[in-house]
Amino acid sequence: MLPNIVQVSIFWTVQASAILTVAVPFRWAFIALWAVSHFARAIGLTLAFHRYFAHRAFKMNRVARFVWTWIATSAMQKGPIWWAGHHVNHHKYADREGDPHSPMVSGVYYAHIGWFLNDAKHDTVAPTNPVVRDFSKAPEIAFLDRYFFLPPLVLAVAMFAIGGLPWLVWGFCLPTMTLAHATFAINTVNHMFGTRRFETHDESRNNVLTAFFAAGEGWHNNHHRYQGAARNGFYWWEFDPTWYVIRAMAALRLAWDVHPVPPHLRRGACGQGQAVETHDDQHHRGNPVVVRAPRGNRVEGRCSGQCCAATTKDTKDTKDTMSMAPSRS
């Protein structure tokens, strides 16, 4: 693990180095190089770190998991267990005290980037976190989490070796900067600006601009309404390239147990005011579910495959708010 001051210095150096695009010769092909580097790693982040590790929205074999985790880690946003573990905490306390990056709780700068860089409170994830509990025993995942600086370093060296400074700038520096802020914007922009299809008990919003640059993550209100789905764009017109990749992987039998969006959510039925945490009609019918209610209460019920008939329970119950079965892959 690199000392925090080293991490912060490297981060800001790479961010600032994006300005070197004006100092190297320009070619239109460099736009394509930026796009490949930005969007490939954006899909890696949301496919592996987000929808797989944090939400178990699908399963994949160990080789595919390692490849996508390596690609995601090369985005220079720390390791898979750290990233996904904090994301679980975000959903557990969304826009309330305990949310690591809520602009409503801690302000825009801190929610956007301050929490990520140098807050000792977020240096580690608790051992009881379900991501730590279920994935830290996989040696290749634990390795990438500990040595998270290796994949971006390999990418930077490869870009320089292939095309010198122009490739380093357009294939690593600039897309690493744009991807960082595309990801961080989900924590800030998507809790401040956009539309709300569902009346969830947080400030999540759908935003078409962040959906584009973050490879489908901008359909954030959809996601907060139903976190267990492998797709964030609930409808065909909601751009979600990560979902297209997951579908392709499923067709090739590289992914399976892909969790769908429940049909009643597409119809807009069944109490949009309840923010269901994680369950779906096919895989969890009859299982206990937890939903978040106003004023810090919790609502528990049993999934009928449609709506959840629920009763209120005080938040002193310490049971995980996420329904997460360990992955066998």
CORNORZI-V959778 format. One line per field, one symbol per residue. ss: DSSP state (H for helix, E for strand, C for the rest). burial: b if it has 24 or more other ideal C-beta (glycine too) atoms within 12 Angstrom, else e. A space follows every 50 residues. Layout:
ss = ???
burial = ???
This chain:
ss = CCCHHHHHHHHHHHHHHHHHHHCCCCCHHHHHHHHHHHHHHHHHHHHHHH HHHHCCCCEECHHHHHHHHHHHHCCCCCCHHHHHHHHHHHHHCCCCCCCC CCHHHHCHHHHHHHHHHHCHHHCCCCCCCHHHHHHCCCHHHHHHHHCCHH HHHHHHHHHHHHHHHHHHHHHHHHHHHHHHHHHHHHHHHHHCCCECCCCC CCCCCECHHHHHHCCCCCEHHHHHHECCCCCCCCCCCCCCHHHHHHHHHH HCCCEECCCCCCHHHHCCCCCCCCEECCCCHHHHCCCEEEEECHHHCEEE EEECCCCEEEEEECCCCCCCCCCCCCCCC
burial = eeeeeebeebbeebbebbebbeebeeeeebeebbbebbbbbbbbbbbbbb bbbbbbbbbbeeebbbbbbbbbbbbbbbbbbbbbbbbbbbbbbbbbeebb bbbebbeeebbbbebbbeeeebeebeeebbbbbbbbebebbeebbeebbe bbeebbeebeeeeeebbbbbbbbbbbbbbbbbbbbbbbbbbbebebbbeb bbbbbbbbebbbbbbbbbbbbbbbbbbbbbbbbbeeebbbbbbbbbeebb eeebbebbbbbbebbbeeebebebbbbbbbbebbeeebbbbbbeeeebbb bebeeebbebeeeeeeeeebbbbbeebeb
